Amino acid sequence: MKDRFYEFYILHQRKYKENSLLVSIFTSEFGKLTGIIRTSKKQQNLYQPLVKLCGQISLAKRDSGLNKIYNIEFIESFYKKSYINLLALQYINELIFLLLSYSHEDDRLFKKYDFVMSNMSEDNYKYLLRFFELELLESLGQGVYVEHDLDGYNIEPAKNYNILFAGFREAAVAGASSVKGLSLMKIREPLYKWTEQDLKVIARVTRLKLDNILVGKQLQSRKLLLDYLSLKR
């Protein structure tokens, strides 16, 4: 659809030639894709992560070609959010940039991303980070399932479980590394039902799974976020 405009976010950009940028963008229709944006000096600050844009996209006809993004219009910037929110949103961007394959089309994930970008605040950023990590894992085929443990038994609220990449196994003895089944079951509950303890457990689950998928890749945004939080304590 040649004349159609598509909403998108820039995940990453770098200078390509004198008046152009090579960008990775996230769209509802095409998932993540790489393209060229031609720029002028007045426009360069527009083409940044954490800005919602729309434009026309000309897909390359060959694998060796480059997609072109043009007639770009500004929709909304999220740079006025607090510093902690900006770090959290940059972390989400980095996860998508590193983990989504190109042309990974998932309209549902894009809508969740759009929701998080628009609604993140000082009060809810921890909740929305965990929420999006779970959505991303689901999209990658690595969803967190809390109906049964690895032995096929129902997860029970009062029992303790060890967290493994493939799922959960009942702990023979409750210890520092085990978690209550009740907190695991909250993963499928609405966010407003999550307690601070639930958030800590969910963070452990998503961190283990994401680290395994990242295979040693370091997230600069995660380090900045953790460093900032440690300074605030």
C-alpha positions in Angstrom: 0.0 0.0 0.0 2.2 2.7 -1.4 0.4 5.8 0.0 -0.2 4.4 3.5 1.3 5.9 6.6 2.6 3.7 9.4 3.2 4.5 13.0 6.6 3.5 14.3 9.2 4.0 17.0 12.9 4.2 16.4 14.8 1.6 18.4 18.3 2.5 17.3 19.9 4.9 14.8 23.3 5.8 13.5 24.7 8.0 10.7 24.7 6.3 7.4 25.8 8.9 4.9 26.1 12.7 4.9 22.3 13.3 5.0 20.9 10.0 6.0 20.5 7.7 9.0 20.4 3.9 9.2 17.6 3.1 11.7 16.0 0.1 13.3 12.3 0.8 13.8 9.4 -1.1 15.5 6.1 -1.2 13.7 2.7 -2.9 14.2 2.6 -4.2 10.6 6.2 -5.3 9.9 7.6 -5.8 13.4 11.2 -4.7 13.6 12.9 -3.6 10.4 15.9 -1.6 9.2 15.6 1.3 6.9 17.1 4.6 5.6 15.8 8.0 6.6 17.1 11.0 4.7 17.6 14.0 7.0 18.2 17.7 7.1 19.9 19.6 10.0 16.5 20.8 11.2 15.1 17.3 11.4 18.0 15.3 13.0 16.8 15.7 16.6 13.4 14.3 15.5 14.7 10.8 14.6 15.5 9.6 18.1 14.3 6.7 20.3 11.4 7.4 22.6 9.6 9.4 20.0 6.5 8.2 18.2 6.4 8.9 14.5 4.5 8.0 11.4 5.6 7.8 7.8 5.6 5.9 4.5 7.7 2.8 4.2 9.0 1.5 0.9 10.1 -2.1 1.4 13.3 -3.2 -0.4 12.6 -5.6 -3.3 15.8 -7.6 -2.7 17.3 -9.0 0.5 20.4 -6.9 -0.2 18.4 -3.7 -0.6 17.5 -1.2 2.1 14.0 -0.2 3.1 13.2 3.5 2.8 11.2 5.6 5.4 10.0 9.0 4.2 7.3 11.7 4.6 7.8 11.3 8.3 5.5 13.2 10.7 5.9 13.7 14.4 3.2 12.2 16.8 4.5 12.3 20.3 7.8 12.6 22.3 8.3 10.9 25.7 11.4 12.8 26.6 9.6 14.8 29.2 9.2 11.8 31.4 11.3 11.5 34.6 14.9 10.2 34.4 14.0 6.8 35.9 11.2 6.4 33.4 13.5 7.3 30.5 16.0 4.7 31.7 13.2 2.1 32.0 11.9 2.9 28.5 15.5 2.7 27.1 15.8 -0.7 28.7 12.7 -1.9 26.9 14.0 -0.5 23.6 17.3 -2.3 24.0 15.5 -5.6 24.8 13.4 -5.3 21.6 16.5 -4.3 19.5 18.5 -7.2 20.7 15.9 -10.0 20.9 13.4 -9.5 18.2 14.3 -10.8 14.8 13.7 -8.6 11.8 10.1 -8.9 10.4 9.0 -10.4 13.7 5.4 -9.3 13.2 3.3 -9.1 16.4 0.6 -6.5 16.4 -0.3 -7.4 20.0 3.3 -6.8 21.2 3.4 -3.4 19.5 0.2 -2.3 21.2 1.6 -3.4 24.6 4.8 -1.4 23.8 2.7 1.6 22.8 0.7 1.3 26.0 3.8 1.2 28.1 5.4 4.1 26.4 2.3 6.3 26.9 1.5 5.2 30.4 4.7 4.7 32.3 5.1 6.9 35.4 7.1 7.1 38.6 4.5 5.1 40.4 4.1 2.2 38.0 7.4 1.8 36.1 8.3 -1.4 38.0 4.9 -2.9 37.2 5.1 -2.0 33.5 8.6 -3.2 33.1 7.7 -6.7 34.4 4.4 -6.6 32.4 6.3 -5.9 29.2 9.1 -8.4 29.9 6.4 -11.1 30.2 4.7 -10.0 27.0 8.0 -10.0 25.2 8.8 -13.5 26.4 5.4 -14.7 25.2 6.1 -13.1 21.8 9.4 -14.9 21.6 7.8 -18.3 22.3 9.3 -18.3 25.8 6.2 -17.5 27.8 6.0 -18.0 31.5 3.4 -20.7 32.4 2.4 -21.0 36.0 -0.4 -23.6 35.8 1.8 -26.6 36.4 5.3 -27.3 37.6 7.9 -29.2 35.6 6.7 -32.5 37.1 3.1 -31.9 35.8 1.6 -31.0 39.2 -0.6 -27.9 39.8 1.4 -25.1 41.3 0.0 -24.5 44.8 0.0 -21.2 46.6 1.5 -22.5 49.9 4.3 -24.5 48.4 7.8 -23.4 47.6 9.4 -23.6 44.2 12.8 -23.2 42.6 12.9 -21.1 39.4 14.4 -22.8 36.4 14.6 -21.6 32.8 12.1 -24.2 31.6 9.7 -23.6 34.5 9.3 -24.3 38.2 10.1 -27.3 40.4 8.8 -27.8 44.0 11.6 -27.2 46.5 12.3 -30.0 48.9 13.1 -27.4 51.6 12.2 -23.7 51.6 15.3 -21.6 51.2 16.5 -18.2 50.1 16.4 -19.3 46.4 12.8 -20.7 46.5 9.6 -18.7 46.1 6.0 -19.1 47.1 3.6 -20.6 44.6 1.2 -17.7 45.4 3.6 -15.2 43.9 4.2 -17.3 40.8 0.4 -17.6 40.3 0.2 -13.8 40.4 2.0 -13.6 37.0 -1.4 -14.3 35.4 -3.3 -11.9 37.5 -3.9 -8.2 36.7 -1.1 -5.8 37.6 -3.1 -4.1 40.4 -3.1 -7.4 42.3 0.8 -7.6 42.4 2.4 -6.8 45.7 6.0 -5.6 46.1 7.0 -9.2 47.0 5.2 -10.5 43.8 7.2 -7.9 41.8 10.5 -9.2 43.2 9.6 -12.8 42.3 8.4 -11.9 38.8 11.6 -9.9 38.3 13.6 -13.0 39.2 11.6 -15.1 36.7 11.9 -12.7 33.8 15.6 -12.0 34.5 16.5 -15.7 34.4 14.7 -16.3 31.2 15.9 -13.1 29.4 19.5 -13.7 30.5 19.4 -17.1 29.0 18.0 -15.8 25.7 20.5 -12.9 25.6 23.4 -15.5 25.9 25.8 -13.2 27.5 24.9 -10.0 25.7 25.1 -7.1 28.1 22.3 -4.5 28.4 23.8 -1.0 29.0 20.4 0.4 29.9 19.9 -2.2 32.6 23.2 -1.3 34.2 22.3 2.4 34.1 18.9 1.6 35.6 20.3 -0.5 38.4 23.1 2.0 39.2 20.6 4.8 39.4 18.3 2.8 41.7 21.2 1.9 44.0 22.1 5.6 44.3 18.6 6.4 45.4 18.6 3.9 48.3 
